[in-house]
């Protein structure tokens, strides 16, 4: 619902016009937080004590091939070991393999008992050829650009991409700038969202 604001007073050269701000509060803060989480490059899952996903962002839904945000069985099976590590060390770091997919997993406890915050990133080289080919077809990119985009989608930093491709970080920055132009975007999160749209279909 749109909020009606009082009419603005006439402005004069020696007096600034103050425009009322939209109301802020818990609901507005929650909307902002969810917006940030949804567009994050890293997959984010909040799992409850019974190993169900309470929340799964767009990256995680795409990575786990779960459009409805349901925890896949292979990740559910791994949760008890992750919880045990978190209880002992405060966090858990693992690599999980499912078919051609290799996922780097970082888990931490949240304030609610038994609840875990799980961050997911696809490990380099995990199904990379298939992902790059799908991006090339879906976005009309050359395979070299599609491979670069697939590494962005996996959450790799510029340095990690440079190491994976065997080039300098400065070269990656230049290639990313040209890739963003081809995709019609300005920043990395927007490019990752384009990749997610293609890979989710």
KEDREN-153771 format. One record per residue (C-alpha): residue in one letter; chain; x, y, z. Coordinates in steps of 0.02 Angstrom, whole numbers, plus 32768, in hexadecimal, padded with zeros to 4 digits. Layout:
N
{pt 'A' 'A' {X Y Z}}
...
***
This chain:
201
{pt 'X' 'A' {8000 8000 8000}}
{pt 'X' 'A' {8043 80AB 7FD0}}
{pt 'X' 'A' {8055 8128 805D}}
{pt 'X' 'A' {8016 81D8 803C}}
{pt 'X' 'A' {8091 825F 806B}}
{pt 'X' 'A' {805F 8314 8090}}
{pt 'X' 'A' {8077 838F 8001}}
{pt 'X' 'A' {8124 83DC 7FF5}}
{pt 'X' 'A' {8136 8491 8029}}
{pt 'X' 'A' {8169 850C 7FA1}}
{pt 'X' 'A' {8226 8510 7F92}}
{pt 'X' 'A' {828E 85AC 7F9A}}
{pt 'X' 'A' {8344 85C9 7F6C}}
{pt 'X' 'A' {8378 85DE 8022}}
{pt 'X' 'A' {8317 854B 806B}}
{pt 'X' 'A' {832E 8491 8048}}
{pt 'X' 'A' {8293 8428 802B}}
{pt 'X' 'A' {828C 838E 809A}}
{pt 'X' 'A' {8238 82F6 804D}}
{pt 'X' 'A' {81EB 8281 80CF}}
{pt 'X' 'A' {823D 81D6 80D4}}
{pt 'X' 'A' {81DC 8135 80C3}}
{pt 'X' 'A' {81B9 80E2 816A}}
{pt 'X' 'A' {823E 806D 81AD}}
{pt 'X' 'A' {822A 7FDD 8225}}
{pt 'X' 'A' {823F 7F23 823B}}
{pt 'X' 'A' {81DC 7EF8 819E}}
{pt 'X' 'A' {8242 7F6D 8130}}
{pt 'X' 'A' {82E4 7F2A 817C}}
{pt 'X' 'A' {82AD 7E76 815C}}
{pt 'X' 'A' {8280 7E9F 80A6}}
{pt 'X' 'A' {832C 7EED 808C}}
{pt 'X' 'A' {8384 7E58 80DC}}
{pt 'X' 'A' {8325 7DDA 8071}}
{pt 'X' 'A' {834A 7E40 7FD5}}
{pt 'X' 'A' {8405 7E3C 7FFB}}
{pt 'X' 'A' {8402 7D81 8021}}
{pt 'X' 'A' {83A0 7D58 7F83}}
{pt 'X' 'A' {8421 7DAD 7F13}}
{pt 'X' 'A' {84BA 7D68 7F70}}
{pt 'X' 'A' {8537 7D08 7F06}}
{pt 'X' 'A' {8550 7C85 7F8D}}
{pt 'X' 'A' {84C7 7C06 7FAC}}
{pt 'X' 'A' {8476 7C22 8057}}
{pt 'X' 'A' {840C 7BA0 80B1}}
{pt 'X' 'A' {83C3 7BAA 8160}}
{pt 'X' 'A' {839F 7AFA 819F}}
{pt 'X' 'A' {8336 7AD4 8239}}
{pt 'X' 'A' {8355 7A4D 82BB}}
{pt 'X' 'A' {82F7 79CB 8253}}
{pt 'X' 'A' {8365 79ED 81B9}}
{pt 'X' 'A' {82DF 7A4B 8158}}
{pt 'X' 'A' {8307 7AEB 80F9}}
{pt 'X' 'A' {82B7 7B80 8150}}
{pt 'X' 'A' {8302 7BF4 80CC}}
{pt 'X' 'A' {8362 7BDA 802A}}
{pt 'X' 'A' {839C 7C6C 7FBD}}
{pt 'X' 'A' {839B 7C6F 7EFE}}
{pt 'X' 'A' {8450 7C37 7EEF}}
{pt 'X' 'A' {8432 7BA0 7F5F}}
{pt 'X' 'A' {8390 7B70 7F05}}
{pt 'X' 'A' {83EB 7B76 7E5E}}
{pt 'X' 'A' {8487 7B1C 7E9C}}
{pt 'X' 'A' {8423 7A92 7EF2}}
{pt 'X' 'A' {83A7 7A85 7E62}}
{pt 'X' 'A' {8319 7AA6 7EDC}}
{pt 'X' 'A' {82A3 7B2C 7E98}}
{pt 'X' 'A' {822C 7B14 7F2B}}
{pt 'X' 'A' {82B6 7B25 7FAD}}
{pt 'X' 'A' {82AD 7A72 7FEC}}
{pt 'X' 'A' {834B 7A29 8039}}
{pt 'X' 'A' {8390 79A1 7FC5}}
{pt 'X' 'A' {83A7 78F6 8017}}
{pt 'X' 'A' {8464 78F2 7FFA}}
{pt 'X' 'A' {8478 7995 805C}}
{pt 'X' 'A' {83FD 795E 80E4}}
{pt 'X' 'A' {8466 78C1 8101}}
{pt 'X' 'A' {8502 792D 811B}}
{pt 'X' 'A' {84B2 79A0 819D}}
{pt 'X' 'A' {84D0 7937 823B}}
{pt 'X' 'A' {858C 7933 821A}}
{pt 'X' 'A' {858B 79EF 81F7}}
{pt 'X' 'A' {852C 7A0F 829A}}
{pt 'X' 'A' {85A9 79A6 82FC}}
{pt 'X' 'A' {863A 7A0B 82B4}}
{pt 'X' 'A' {85E1 7AAE 82DD}}
{pt 'X' 'A' {85C5 7A77 8391}}
{pt 'X' 'A' {867E 7A4A 83A5}}
{pt 'X' 'A' {86D2 7AD6 8343}}
{pt 'X' 'A' {8651 7B61 832E}}
{pt 'X' 'A' {8648 7B45 8272}}
{pt 'X' 'A' {8655 7ABB 81F1}}
{pt 'X' 'A' {86B2 7ABC 814B}}
{pt 'X' 'A' {8693 7A2C 80D3}}
{pt 'X' 'A' {8696 79FB 801C}}
{pt 'X' 'A' {85FE 7996 7FEA}}
{pt 'X' 'A' {85F4 7936 7F46}}
{pt 'X' 'A' {8550 790B 7EF1}}
{pt 'X' 'A' {8561 78C5 7E41}}
{pt 'X' 'A' {85C4 7944 7DDC}}
{pt 'X' 'A' {85A5 79CC 7E5C}}
{pt 'X' 'A' {8628 79F2 7EE1}}
{pt 'X' 'A' {85EF 7A73 7F62}}
{pt 'X' 'A' {8656 7AD1 7FE3}}
{pt 'X' 'A' {85ED 7ADB 8082}}
{pt 'X' 'A' {8605 7B4E 8117}}
{pt 'X' 'A' {858C 7B3C 81A9}}
{pt 'X' 'A' {8574 7BA2 8247}}
{pt 'X' 'A' {84F6 7B9D 82D5}}
{pt 'X' 'A' {846E 7C22 82E3}}
{pt 'X' 'A' {841F 7C62 8384}}
{pt 'X' 'A' {8389 7BED 8378}}
{pt 'X' 'A' {83BE 7B41 83BE}}
{pt 'X' 'A' {83E1 7ABE 8338}}
{pt 'X' 'A' {83DB 7B3C 82A9}}
{pt 'X' 'A' {846B 7B46 822E}}
{pt 'X' 'A' {849F 7BCC 81B3}}
{pt 'X' 'A' {84EA 7B72 811D}}
{pt 'X' 'A' {854E 7BCB 8095}}
{pt 'X' 'A' {8566 7B6D 7FF1}}
{pt 'X' 'A' {85DC 7B8A 7F60}}
{pt 'X' 'A' {85FB 7B18 7ECC}}
{pt 'X' 'A' {86B0 7ADE 7ECC}}
{pt 'X' 'A' {871B 7B0A 7E33}}
{pt 'X' 'A' {870F 7A8C 7DA7}}
{pt 'X' 'A' {866C 7A41 7DE6}}
{pt 'X' 'A' {8607 7A1C 7D4A}}
{pt 'X' 'A' {8657 7AB6 7CFD}}
{pt 'X' 'A' {864B 7A7F 7C47}}
{pt 'X' 'A' {8590 7A5C 7C4F}}
{pt 'X' 'A' {856C 7B00 7CAC}}
{pt 'X' 'A' {85D4 7B65 7C30}}
{pt 'X' 'A' {857F 7B13 7B9B}}
{pt 'X' 'A' {84D2 7B37 7BE4}}
{pt 'X' 'A' {8500 7BEE 7C03}}
{pt 'X' 'A' {8549 7BFE 7B54}}
{pt 'X' 'A' {84A8 7BBD 7B06}}
{pt 'X' 'A' {8433 7C1C 7B79}}
{pt 'X' 'A' {848A 7CC6 7B6C}}
{pt 'X' 'A' {84D8 7CBB 7ABF}}
{pt 'X' 'A' {8589 7CC8 7B05}}
{pt 'X' 'A' {862C 7C82 7AC4}}
{pt 'X' 'A' {8662 7BEC 7B2B}}
{pt 'X' 'A' {86F5 7C4D 7B78}}
{pt 'X' 'A' {867E 7CD4 7BB8}}
{pt 'X' 'A' {8602 7C4F 7BF3}}
{pt 'X' 'A' {868B 7BF7 7C55}}
{pt 'X' 'A' {86BB 7C9B 7CA7}}
{pt 'X' 'A' {8605 7CB9 7CD6}}
{pt 'X' 'A' {85F6 7C08 7D1A}}
{pt 'X' 'A' {8688 7C2B 7D8F}}
{pt 'X' 'A' {8633 7CCC 7DC9}}
{pt 'X' 'A' {8594 7C69 7DE8}}
{pt 'X' 'A' {85F7 7BF0 7E55}}
{pt 'X' 'A' {862A 7C80 7EC6}}
{pt 'X' 'A' {86E4 7C83 7E9D}}
{pt 'X' 'A' {8745 7D23 7EBC}}
{pt 'X' 'A' {87A8 7D79 7E31}}
{pt 'X' 'A' {8848 7D2C 7E77}}
{pt 'X' 'A' {87FC 7C7D 7E7B}}
{pt 'X' 'A' {87BC 7C90 7DC8}}
{pt 'X' 'A' {8868 7CC9 7D90}}
{pt 'X' 'A' {88B7 7C2F 7DE1}}
{pt 'X' 'A' {8835 7BBC 7D94}}
{pt 'X' 'A' {8850 7C03 7CE5}}
{pt 'X' 'A' {890C 7C1A 7CF8}}
{pt 'X' 'A' {890E 7CD5 7CD4}}
{pt 'X' 'A' {8931 7D76 7D35}}
{pt 'X' 'A' {88AB 7DC7 7DA2}}
{pt 'X' 'A' {88B5 7E65 7D39}}
{pt 'X' 'A' {8887 7DFF 7C9F}}
{pt 'X' 'A' {87EE 7DBB 7CFA}}
{pt 'X' 'A' {87B7 7E6C 7D28}}
{pt 'X' 'A' {87C1 7EA1 7C71}}
{pt 'X' 'A' {8765 7E06 7C36}}
{pt 'X' 'A' {86DE 7E20 7CBA}}
{pt 'X' 'A' {86C4 7ED4 7C82}}
{pt 'X' 'A' {86A8 7E99 7BCF}}
{pt 'X' 'A' {8637 7E0B 7C0A}}
{pt 'X' 'A' {85CA 7E84 7C6D}}
{pt 'X' 'A' {85B7 7EEF 7BD0}}
{pt 'X' 'A' {857F 7E58 7B6B}}
{pt 'X' 'A' {8501 7E29 7BF1}}
{pt 'X' 'A' {84C2 7EDC 7C01}}
{pt 'X' 'A' {84EB 7EE5 7CBB}}
{pt 'X' 'A' {8561 7F50 7D23}}
{pt 'X' 'A' {8591 7EE3 7DB7}}
{pt 'X' 'A' {85B8 7E31 7DEA}}
{pt 'X' 'A' {8514 7E0C 7E48}}
{pt 'X' 'A' {84AD 7E39 7DAF}}
{pt 'X' 'A' {8519 7DC7 7D41}}
{pt 'X' 'A' {8504 7D39 7DBD}}
{pt 'X' 'A' {8447 7D52 7DBC}}
{pt 'X' 'A' {8447 7D45 7CFD}}
{pt 'X' 'A' {84A5 7CA0 7D0D}}
{pt 'X' 'A' {842B 7C62 7D92}}
{pt 'X' 'A' {8397 7C89 7D21}}
{pt 'X' 'A' {83E1 7C20 7C94}}
{pt 'X' 'A' {841B 7B90 7D02}}
{pt 'X' 'A' {8373 7B86 7D5D}}
{pt 'X' 'A' {8315 7B63 7CBA}}
***
